Structure formats: C-alpha cells, structure tokens
Amino acid sequence: MDSSLTSVVHSNPSSNIPNTSRPGISDLAGQHSRVLELPPSVVISAANLPATSNIRVATDVVVSVQQNPHDAELPRPTKFPLPVDSEYKAKRIKLFSLAQPYMRSFHISWFAFFVCFTSSFAAAPLLPVIRDNLNLRKEEVGKAGIASVCGSIASRLVMGFACDIVGPRYAGACAILLTAPAVFFMATVSTATGFILCRFFIGFSLATFVTCQFWMASMFSAPIVGLTTGITSGCGNLGGGAAQLLMPVLFDLIASPSFIGSPGFTAWRLSFFVPGIVQVLMGIIMLTCTQDTPLGNYRQLRKEGSRAKDNYGKVIINGTKNYRTWVLGMIYGFCFGVELTIDNVIAEYFFDKFGLTLFAAGVVASIFGLANFVTRPFGGALSDFVGQRFGMRGRLWVLWILQTLGGVFCIILPLAGSLGTAVAVMLVFAIFVEGAGGATTSIIPFVSRRSLGIVSGISGAGGNVGAMLTQLLFFTSASIPIETGLTNMGIMSICCTIVVATLYFPQWGGMFFGPSKSSDATEESYYGREWSAAEESLGMHHASMKFAQNSKGERGKRRSSPADEAEVLPSHDARVASNAIPTVMSNSS
C-alpha cells in the first residue's frame, strides 16, 4: 500500500450510517482494529482488495474516492491554537487571546465594526447642538437619520459579494478606509444637505457587519456559530451606545475652557476627528494583521490551487433565489432595523420628554446600545443552546419569541411616565430586540454554504431597510410625536415577525412542521444542490459536503444518530477545498 498516508476518519463502527467525509481502512488481523490513513487521491473499492486480504473498509461500507483534480503538493498546515473540525474551523473560542487566525480575526472584526458603528451614529447624541447650528427642521433631522442607514443598504449587498470573491479581509478594510473621509468632512458641513450627505456616506461603513458574520462563519464551527456571531455583532453594535456616551464627553472636553475652550458650534465639529482617526487605524490593522480563512488568504490559496475560483454569477444567483435569504432579511429589518432607529431617536426622546441635559440624555440613551455587550451574545448563545436539543426548529422558535417580545416592549416604552420606569423598560426592550438580532445571525450561516456572503449581505441590508422604513414612516413627520412612532414601530415589528413561520429546511423542518420524509431530505442533498454535476466533477463541492457533515447537529438530539456525532479529523496535508470526498454505499446494496 502507498506509504504516503495523509487522511483518516474515526467513525462509530456500530452505526449504519458511515461518516463520508474521508476514507479510512481498518486492519482486522488479530484482536485489535487499526485505522490506516489514505492519501486523498487514492481510489478504493471492493474490487481493489485481494480476496485473501485481512483489510476491510471501516464500518462495513464500500468506499469509492474520486480523484480530485485540484490535488497538489501543498504546504503542511500549521498547528492551530484551538481544536478544529474537518473544515479547520475552531470548535471553541478563547476570548482573552489574539492568536492567529481565529481569535485575532474575531477581535479585529468586532472592533472594526464597533468603530464604524460609532462613526455612523456619532451625530445622534449631538443633534440638539447640530440642529441649532445648521438650523435643521425635524424633517431634515429625520432625513439625516434615514440617510445614515440607507447608505449601508447597497454597501452591505456589495460587501456580501465581495466577501465571497476577495475575502473578508480586503472587503472589510476597503469599506473602512473608503468611508473614513466622510467622517472628517462632517466637520466642514454648513447646510442640511451637506449634513445629510455626510451621514449617508458614513453609513456605508456599517457594511462591516457582513464582514463580521462572514468571517465568524468561516472561522468557527456550526455548534458555536451563534455564540461567535452574537458576540462579534453585539460588541460591534456597542458602538451605537458608545457614540451616545463618548461624543457628548468629547464635546464637553473640547468646549471646556480648561481644555480647548472652543465655542459650542465649533466643538461638535472637532469631535468628529476622533472617530475618524480611529477608523483609519482600524482599516490598516485589518488589512495587515488578519487572514481570510484558517488556512490563509484567498489569493494565497488560489495560487496554491487549494481554493477553486468560483463562478461569480452562480454565487449571486444561488444566494438570491433561496427564499430563506429574503425572509431573514425581512426579520432582521425588525430587530436590527428597530435598533438602528432607536439609536437615532432615543437621546432626543429623553432630552425632550424628561428635560435632561445633553450629557445626561446621552448617558441614558447609551444604555440601550451598550446592552449589546450582553444581549446579542445572549440571543446567539440561547439559539445554540436550544439548537443542541431541538435543532433548527428550536432556533426558529427562539427567534420568534425574542423578536415578538421586543415589539411588545417597544409599545410599552412610550407609556412610561417617569425617567426610572422608562430606563427600566428600555433595558428590557434592549434584551429582546437585540437578542433577536443574535438569534437571526445564528441561522444565517445555514442557509447556504456556497453563497454565504450573498446571504449575509442581503440579510444585513434588510436590517437597514427596516430602519429606513420605520424612520420614514414614524419619525420624519412633525405631526407624529416620538411616542406614537415608538408604538407604531412595535406593532409593525410584531406583525412582520410572523414570517419566521415560513422558514423551512427539508432536512430539519420548521416551526410547525418536522423534516421532510423524502429520501433526499439530507444535509448533503440540501447543500449539494448548489453545485452542478460538472462542478462536482471538479471537486468544487467538497467544502460544502464537509459543512453538511458538520451541520448534522441541527437535527437536534432526538434525531441525531451516533454516526452524526462521529468526529472527523482533518487531513494533515490536504487543504479544505481540495480534500477528496468519498462516495459511500452500503454492502447490502
């Protein structure tokens, strides 16, 4: 037998469903079984084995491994700092680490999103000063708020495509660096039009949310993807609360006679230089200190032949024709979209209703955004926890419950007559509406493996569409009080969340219906449909098949078999996209 042994599978011998991610052969001579390792290009079938051989295929199956045309002499992967699955995705997180590649990408992605979020909403807590300086009417303030979220609708769609094509590192860094000038230009605006345009272009930077989600789904395994996306998006969304807190502090410092002593109408302008400078620094750090995947950057992997160049048109079509993409976009519009709207109006609401100072209103309003530190990860972790027991169906129920309760407390918020009650209700409201965002992002990676970036981009853009609609409908007209707008937004959120019931995965089921009983209702079939026979013959679907194997936990414990829990160990010498995937048939067939 070839001594170039590189791949191994550990599978449960008692299972009738073999692990199909890699070939393994057990030598049953004697009382002890031994798993031999095989190179990805080896072809094994029953015909290859001598009649007198003591070797049989592990788990009583016949394994046929097709030659992968992308096989090449590739560099040996480095030792990873965390346990990994068969896609080299980390199976746990280590929060207080910056080790490459997992935790460095983890921390840089969320902090970059945090900085962009701060820049996008830096104007919100300073609106009482800005509107007096620029003589803004309520309609113009509302239009500026809409502009701040409209800008990222198109940019998130483009970002999803860019992540699929050039990788999250280049895509994210470009978005950060190209939007930084708009932050600095905010210091020069003198008209309502200039103010609206600056907020519009700064809003493009919110596309870094897509970078976060794509990166985490590429770096961390399915069982913890809800937690990791929840933490990164939650910490990023802290920028909304940080802006409410930090910008008034910067304004007071710059206006203070003991510091710079600038007039109020100059101080707010100088305040924007701080988030602008930090944004530039983060763009450079992301570009120089991270990598796209556990095995390297897209360009490097393509040069090595271990990452095939995909058909861009098919990537787009595959993501957009999946109805689940659009449903999740709508759902996200009424959790994250509502959150964005609150970030734009909440400081002004407390300033006007309870007669607070600019600084006090900013501090109180910051509670809503800062709650993301706990609430987003809570939503993602709750989705993962329930998903381990009840699978995808449990995740969908968690999403519906959280978002519906978020709408309920949005209705209750304007009914609070005292400052203390209003703050308490706002905090509970934040738990549910922001938790729903974490629950939504925990489902997104399972919609499509091939078009993950497109799905993330459309879903993320849906959040901004929701924010645009709610602000346009409820917070731009002088005849509609903010209290009425909050009530109507809560009612709309509850009604639109009903569409969660339409999400259905044949292999896992939906809220009210179990999985399909069809013979092809499997993870392999679901993700395999994204590839044509010609593409499969080139081995382009191999990464999707590994993801299918690793996502079997979405069946829930009640439907999982021992084979589903078998651990697949990654090859030491073969890259994720170039590993051969065996076709397995029962001996009885």
C-alpha positions in Angstrom: 0.0 0.0 0.0 1.1 3.6 -0.7 3.2 4.9 2.2 2.0 8.4 1.6 -0.7 8.2 4.1 -2.5 11.5 4.8 -6.2 11.2 5.6 -8.0 9.5 8.5 -11.6 9.0 9.7 -12.7 8.0 13.1 -16.3 6.7 12.9 -18.6 4.7 15.1 -18.4 1.0 13.9 -21.8 0.2 15.3 -23.5 2.9 13.1 -25.4 2.0 9.9 -24.7 5.5 8.6 -21.0 5.8 7.8 -19.0 9.0 8.1 -18.5 10.1 4.5 -16.0 12.9 4.9 -12.8 10.9 4.5 -11.8 7.3 3.7 -10.4 5.0 6.3 -9.4 1.3 6.3 -9.3 -0.9 9.3 -6.9 -3.8 9.5 -8.8 -6.5 11.4 -5.9 -9.0 11.6 -5.7 -10.0 15.2 -7.9 -8.7 18.0 -7.2 -5.0 17.6 -8.5 -2.8 14.8 -6.2 -0.2 13.3 -7.2 2.7 11.2 -4.9 3.3 8.3 -4.6 6.7 6.6 -5.0 7.2 2.9 -4.0 9.9 0.5 -6.9 12.0 -0.9 -6.2 10.8 -4.4 -6.3 7.1 -3.7 -9.3 5.1 -5.2 -10.6 2.2 -3.2 -13.5 -0.1 -3.9 -14.2 -3.7 -3.1 -12.5 -4.7 -6.4 -9.2 -3.2 -5.2 -9.0 -5.6 -2.2 -7.5 -9.1 -2.6 -9.7 -11.9 -1.7 -7.3 -13.1 1.0 -6.8 -9.7 2.5 -7.4 -9.1 6.2 -8.3 -5.5 5.3 -11.9 -4.4 5.1 -13.5 -1.0 4.8 -14.3 0.6 8.1 -17.9 0.4 9.3 -18.8 -2.3 6.7 -19.1 0.0 3.8 -17.6 0.2 0.3 -15.8 3.4 -0.2 -15.1 5.0 -3.5 -12.8 8.0 -3.5 -12.7 10.0 -6.7 -9.5 11.7 -7.9 -9.6 15.4 -7.1 -8.2 17.4 -10.0 -7.2 20.1 -7.6 -4.8 17.8 -5.6 -1.4 19.2 -5.4 1.7 19.2 -3.2 0.5 21.8 -0.7 2.3 23.2 2.3 1.6 21.4 5.6 -1.0 23.4 7.6 0.4 24.9 10.8 -0.6 23.7 14.2 -3.8 25.5 15.2 -4.2 27.2 18.6 -7.7 25.8 19.1 -9.4 22.4 18.4 -10.7 22.3 14.9 -13.3 20.3 12.9 -12.9 18.8 9.4 -13.1 22.3 7.8 -10.4 23.6 10.1 -13.0 25.7 11.9 -12.4 26.2 15.6 -14.7 24.3 17.9 -14.4 26.7 20.8 -13.4 30.3 21.5 -10.7 31.7 23.8 -11.8 35.3 24.5 -8.6 36.5 26.0 -6.4 35.5 23.1 -5.2 37.3 20.0 -3.7 34.2 18.4 -3.8 33.9 14.6 -6.0 33.1 12.8 -9.2 32.5 14.9 -9.2 34.9 17.8 -7.3 37.7 16.0 -9.9 37.8 13.3 -12.6 37.5 16.0 -11.4 40.6 17.9 -10.3 42.8 15.0 -13.6 42.2 13.1 -15.8 43.2 16.1 -13.7 46.2 17.0 -13.7 47.4 13.4 -17.4 47.2 13.3 -17.6 48.9 16.7 -15.6 51.9 15.3 -17.7 52.1 12.2 -20.9 52.0 14.3 -19.6 54.8 16.5 -18.8 56.9 13.5 -22.2 56.3 11.9 -24.1 57.4 15.0 -21.7 60.0 16.3 -24.1 62.7 15.2 -27.1 61.4 17.0 -26.3 62.5 20.6 -25.1 65.9 19.4 -28.3 66.6 17.4 -29.6 69.3 19.9 -26.4 71.3 19.2 -26.1 70.5 15.5 -29.8 71.3 14.7 -29.3 74.7 16.2 -26.1 75.4 14.4 -27.4 74.3 11.0 -31.0 75.4 11.6 -32.3 71.9 10.9 -36.0 71.2 10.8 -37.5 68.0 12.3 -38.0 66.7 8.7 -34.3 67.3 7.9 -33.2 65.6 11.1 -35.3 62.6 10.2 -33.9 62.5 6.6 -30.4 62.5 8.0 -31.3 59.6 10.2 -32.7 57.7 7.2 -29.6 58.6 5.2 -27.3 57.1 7.9 -28.9 53.7 7.4 -29.7 53.9 3.7 -26.1 54.2 2.8 -25.3 50.7 4.1 -28.2 49.0 2.2 -26.3 48.9 -1.1 -22.9 48.6 0.6 -24.0 45.5 2.6 -25.2 43.9 -0.6 -21.9 44.6 -2.3 -20.0 43.5 0.8 -21.6 40.1 0.8 -20.5 39.6 -2.8 -17.0 41.0 -2.1 -16.5 38.6 0.9 -17.3 35.6 -1.4 -14.9 36.8 -4.1 -11.9 38.6 -2.5 -12.4 37.6 1.1 -13.4 39.4 4.3 -10.0 41.0 4.9 -9.8 43.1 1.8 -13.6 43.7 1.7 -13.7 45.0 5.2 -10.6 47.1 5.1 -11.7 48.8 1.9 -15.1 49.7 3.4 -13.5 51.1 6.5 -10.8 53.2 4.7 -13.1 54.5 1.9 -15.7 55.8 4.3 -13.3 57.5 6.7 -13.0 60.7 4.7 -16.8 61.3 5.2 -16.3 61.3 8.9 -13.7 64.1 8.6 -15.9 66.0 6.2 -18.6 66.2 8.9 -16.5 68.9 10.5 -17.0 71.2 7.4 -20.7 70.9 6.8 -22.7 74.2 6.8 -26.1 73.1 5.3 -28.7 70.5 5.9 -27.8 68.9 2.5 -24.2 68.6 3.5 -25.1 67.1 6.8 -27.5 64.5 5.2 -24.9 63.5 2.6 -22.1 63.0 5.2 -24.3 60.8 7.3 -25.3 58.9 4.1 -21.7 58.1 3.1 -20.5 57.4 6.7 -23.3 54.8 6.8 -21.6 52.8 4.1 -19.1 51.6 6.8 -21.9 49.6 8.5 -21.3 47.0 5.8 -18.5 45.7 8.1 -21.3 43.9 9.9 -21.4 41.5 6.9 -17.6 41.1 7.3 -18.1 40.0 10.9 -20.8 37.5 10.1 -18.9 36.0 7.1 -15.6 35.8 9.0 -17.1 34.1 12.0 -18.9 31.5 9.9 -15.7 30.9 8.1 -13.6 30.5 11.3 -15.9 28.8 13.8 -17.8 25.5 13.6 -21.6 25.2 13.4 -22.3 24.4 17.1 -20.8 27.7 18.3 -21.6 29.9 15.3 -24.5 31.5 17.1 -22.3 32.5 20.0 -19.5 33.8 17.9 -21.7 35.9 15.6 -23.7 37.1 18.6 -20.6 38.3 20.4 -19.0 40.0 17.4 -22.1 41.7 16.2 -23.1 42.6 19.8 -19.7 44.1 20.6 -19.8 45.9 17.3 -23.3 47.3 18.0 -21.9 48.6 21.3 -20.7 51.4 19.0 -24.2 52.8 19.0 -24.1 53.1 22.8 -20.5 54.3 22.8 -21.4 57.1 20.4 -24.2 58.2 22.8 -21.8 58.3 25.7 -18.4 59.3 24.1 -19.5 62.1 21.7 -21.1 64.3 24.5 -17.9 63.7 26.6 -15.7 64.8 23.7 -17.9 67.8 23.1 -17.8 68.9 26.7 -14.0 68.4 26.8 -13.4 70.4 23.7 -15.8 73.2 24.7 -14.4 73.3 28.3 -12.3 76.4 29.0 -9.9 74.3 31.0 -9.2 72.1 28.0 -9.5 73.6 24.5 -12.3 76.1 25.1 -13.8 76.0 21.6 -17.3 77.5 21.1 -20.1 75.0 21.1 -20.7 75.3 17.3 -17.0 74.5 16.7 -16.6 71.9 19.4 -19.1 69.4 17.9 -17.2 69.6 14.6 -13.8 68.9 16.2 -15.3 65.9 18.0 -15.6 64.0 14.7 -11.9 63.9 14.2 -11.5 61.3 17.0 -13.7 58.5 15.4 -12.3 59.4 12.0 -8.7 58.8 13.1 -9.5 55.6 14.9 -11.4 54.3 11.8 -8.4 54.8 9.6 -6.2 53.0 12.0 -8.6 50.0 12.2 -8.7 49.7 8.4 -4.9 49.5 8.3 -4.8 46.9 11.1 -7.5 44.7 9.5 -5.6 44.8 6.2 -2.2 43.9 7.7 -2.9 41.7 10.7 -5.6 39.2 9.7 -6.2 36.4 7.2 -9.4 35.3 5.4 -9.6 31.7 6.4 -7.9 29.3 8.9 -5.5 28.3 6.1 -4.6 31.6 4.7 -5.8 34.4 2.4 -7.9 33.8 -0.7 -5.2 35.0 -3.1 -2.6 32.7 -1.5 -5.0 29.7 -1.5 -5.9 30.2 -5.2 -2.2 30.4 -6.2 -1.6 27.1 -4.4 -4.5 25.5 -6.2 -6.3 24.7 -3.0 -9.2 27.1 -3.5 -11.0 26.9 -6.8 -12.2 30.2 -8.4 -16.0 30.2 -8.2 -18.4 31.4 -10.9 -19.4 34.8 -9.6 -22.8 34.8 -11.4 -23.8 31.4 -9.9 -22.8 32.6 -6.5 -25.2 35.6 -6.8 -28.0 33.5 -8.4 -27.7 30.8 -5.8 -27.9 33.2 -2.9 -30.7 35.3 -4.3 -33.0 32.5 -5.4 -33.2 31.0 -2.0 -36.3 32.4 -0.4 -34.9 32.0 3.1 -32.4 34.8 2.3 -35.2 37.3 1.8 -37.2 36.1 4.8 -34.3 36.5 7.1 -33.6 39.9 5.6 -37.2 41.0 6.5 -36.9 39.5 10.0 -33.6 41.3 10.6 -35.2 44.5 9.4 -37.4 44.5 12.5 -34.8 43.6 15.1 -31.6 45.3 14.0 -33.6 47.8 12.0 -35.6 48.8 15.1 -32.3 49.0 17.0 -30.8 51.4 14.5 -33.9 53.6 14.6 -33.8 53.7 18.4 -30.1 54.7 18.2 -31.1 57.7 16.1 -34.0 58.9 18.2 -33.6 57.8 21.8 -31.2 60.6 23.0 -33.5 63.3 21.6 -36.5 61.5 23.1 -35.1 61.6 26.7 -33.8 65.1 26.1 -37.2 66.5 25.1 -39.5 64.4 27.2 -37.7 64.4 30.6 -35.8 67.7 30.2 -32.4 66.1 30.6 -29.1 67.9 29.8 -27.3 66.8 26.6 -24.8 64.8 28.6 -27.4 63.1 30.8 -29.6 62.2 27.8 -26.6 60.7 26.1 -25.7 58.6 29.1 -29.2 57.3 29.5 -29.5 56.6 25.7 -26.2 54.8 25.7 -27.6 52.1 28.0 -29.6 50.8 25.0 -26.6 50.4 22.7 -24.2 49.3 25.4 -26.6 46.5 26.4 -25.4 44.8 23.1 -22.4 43.6 25.1 -24.7 41.1 26.8 -27.9 40.9 24.8 -26.6 40.0 21.3 -24.4 37.1 22.7 -27.3 36.1 24.8 -29.5 35.7 21.7 -26.8 33.8 19.8 -25.9 31.5 22.8 -29.6 30.8 23.6 -30.1 29.8 19.9 -27.1 27.5 20.1 -28.3 26.0 23.4 -31.8 25.3 22.2 -30.5 24.2 18.9 -28.4 21.5 20.5 -31.5 20.0 21.9 -34.2 20.8 19.4 -32.1 21.6 16.3 -33.1 24.2 13.7 -36.7 24.1 14.8 -35.6 25.3 18.3 -33.6 28.1 16.8 -36.6 29.4 14.9 -38.8 29.4 18.0 -36.2 31.3 19.9 -36.0 33.9 17.2 -39.8 34.4 17.0 -40.2 34.6 20.8 -37.4 37.1 21.3 -38.4 39.4 18.5 -42.1 39.4 19.4 -41.4 40.3 23.0 -39.1 43.1 21.6 -42.1 44.5 19.8 -44.2 44.3 22.9 -41.8 46.3 25.0 -41.3 48.8 22.2 -45.1 49.5 22.6 -44.7 49.8 26.4 -41.7 52.2 26.3 -43.6 55.4 25.5 -46.2 54.6 28.2 -43.6 55.0 30.9 -44.3 58.3 32.8 -41.1 58.6 34.8 -37.5 58.5 33.9 -36.7 55.5 36.1 -39.5 53.4 34.6 -38.6 54.5 31.1 -35.0 53.4 31.6 -36.1 50.0 33.0 -38.5 49.3 30.1 -35.8 50.4 27.6 -33.4 47.9 29.1 -35.9 45.0 28.9 -36.7 46.1 25.4 -33.0 46.0 24.5 -32.7 42.5 25.8 -35.3 41.1 23.5 -34.8 43.2 20.3 -31.0 42.9 20.4 -31.2 39.3 21.4 -33.4 38.6 18.4 -30.5 40.0 16.2 -28.1 37.5 17.7 -30.7 34.7 17.1 -31.1 35.8 13.5 -27.4 35.8 12.8 -27.1 32.2 14.2 -29.4 31.0 11.5 -27.9 32.8 8.5 -24.8 30.6 8.0 -27.1 27.5 7.5 -29.0 29.0 4.5 -26.2 28.5 2.0 -22.6 27.3 2.1 -21.6 28.4 -1.4 -23.2 31.9 -1.2 -22.7 32.7 2.5 -21.5 36.2 1.7 -24.6 37.0 -0.5 -27.0 35.7 2.1 -25.2 37.6 4.9 -25.2 40.8 2.7 -28.9 40.6 1.8 -29.9 39.8 5.4 -27.7 42.6 6.8 -29.1 45.0 4.2 -32.6 44.0 5.4 -31.7 45.5 8.8 -31.0 48.8 7.2 -34.1 48.7 5.0 -36.2 48.1 8.2 -34.5 51.1 9.8 -35.2 53.3 6.8 -38.8 52.3 6.7 -39.5 52.8 10.4 -37.8 56.2 10.4 -39.5 57.3 7.2 -43.0 56.2 8.4 -42.8 57.1 12.1 -40.1 59.7 12.8 -39.9 62.2 10.0 -43.2 64.0 10.2 -43.6 66.9 12.6 -47.2 65.8 13.1 -46.2 62.4 14.6 -44.9 62.5 18.2 -42.0 60.2 19.0 -44.2 58.4 21.5 -46.7 57.5 18.7 -43.9 56.5 16.4 -42.5 54.0 19.0 -45.9 52.5 19.5 -46.5 52.0 15.8 -43.0 50.6 15.3 -43.6 48.0 18.0 -46.9 46.9 16.3 -45.2 46.7 12.9 -42.4 44.6 14.4 -44.8 42.1 15.9 -46.7 41.7 12.7 -43.7 41.3 10.5 -42.1 38.7 12.8 -44.8 36.2 11.9 -42.9 35.4 8.7 -40.5 33.3 10.8 -43.1 30.5 10.5 -42.4 30.3 6.7 -38.8 29.3 7.2 -38.4 25.6 6.5 -35.4 23.4 5.9 -36.3 20.0 4.3 -33.7 18.2 6.4 -34.5 19.9 9.7 -38.1 21.2 9.5 -39.6 24.5 10.5 -41.6 26.0 13.5 -44.7 23.9 13.0 -43.6 21.1 10.7 -41.0 18.4 11.1 -38.4 17.4 8.5 -39.4 16.0 5.1 -39.7 12.3 4.9 -38.3 12.3 1.4 -35.2 10.1 0.9 -33.2 13.1 -0.3 -34.0 15.4 2.7 -30.4 15.3 3.9 -27.8 17.9 4.6 -25.7 16.6 1.7 -28.6 16.9 -0.7 -29.5 20.4 0.5 -26.0 21.9 0.1 -25.2 19.7 -2.9 -28.0 21.3 -4.9 -25.9 24.4 -5.1 -23.4 22.7 -7.4 -23.9 21.3 -10.9 -22.6 17.9 -12.0 -19.7 19.5 -13.9 -18.7 21.5 -10.8 -18.9 18.4 -8.7 -16.6 16.5 -11.1 -14.0 19.2 -10.5 -14.3 18.8 -6.7 -15.7 22.3 -6.1 -18.4 21.0 -3.8 -16.1 19.3 -1.3 -16.2 22.1 1.2 -20.0 22.1 1.1 -20.1 18.4 1.8 -17.9 18.9 4.9 -20.1 21.7 6.1 -23.1 19.4 5.5 -21.5 16.8 7.8 -20.7 19.3 10.5 -24.2 20.7 10.4 -26.0 17.5 11.2 -26.3 18.7 14.8 -29.2 20.9 13.5 -31.3 17.8 13.6 -31.4 18.0 17.4 -30.6 15.3 19.8 -33.8 13.4 19.3 -33.0 12.8 15.6 -29.2 12.5 15.8 -27.6 9.1 15.3 -24.2 8.0 16.7 -22.8 8.4 13.3 -23.8 12.1 13.2 -21.7 12.7 16.3 -18.6 10.9 14.9 -15.6 13.1 14.9 -14.0 13.8 11.5 -10.3 14.6 11.8 -8.9 16.9 9.2 -6.1 15.7 6.9 -2.6 16.9 7.8 -1.5 17.6 4.2 -4.7 18.5 2.3 -6.5 21.7 2.2 -10.2 22.1 2.9 -11.2 22.8 -0.6 -9.1 20.0 -2.1 -9.8 17.0 0.1 -11.4 14.1 -1.7 -14.9 13.2 -0.5 -15.8 9.6 -0.6 -19.0 8.2 -2.1 -20.3 5.6 0.3 -22.7 2.7 -0.4 -23.9 0.0 1.9 -22.6 -3.5 1.2 -26.2 -4.7 1.1 -26.8 -2.6 -1.9 
